[in-house]
Each structure stands twice: as structure tokens, then as C-alpha cells.
Amino acid sequence: MHGEEWTVEPARHRDADVLLIRFPYDRAQLKRVRKLPGARWSRTKKAWYVRDNAHYRQ
């Protein structure tokens, strides 16, 4: 998706299918993930996530 630094995995969160996005803390990467439409931080999963849909599976 955005290089080898990011790992993306499907999951269920708040009764929805989501893609969890994890990466080592880096300000530049944080800016990139925040620009993704609908991206949110999950405290319980300790990861960023977006709704699982065709757009993000490309």
C-alpha cells in the first residue's frame, strides 16, 4: 500500500470490517495516514484503521 514500512491487516472493529494500519512511529508517516479519508486511531487495537472497501484494497 505505502511501502514496506506499513502493515495492513483485515479486522473487525466497532461491528465493521476495517483494515488496520500499523507502522513504526514517524511524523511523515503519521501525516500520510491522517490524510486517508476516514482514517481513525483505535486505542483498543493500537492501530490506525479505515473501512475495508475496494478503494483501500488496491
Beta strands, then each sheet from edge to edge (+ up, - down):
strand 1: 7-13
strand 2: 16-22
strand 3: 40-42
strand 4: 47-51
sheet 1: 1+ 2- 4+ 3-
end
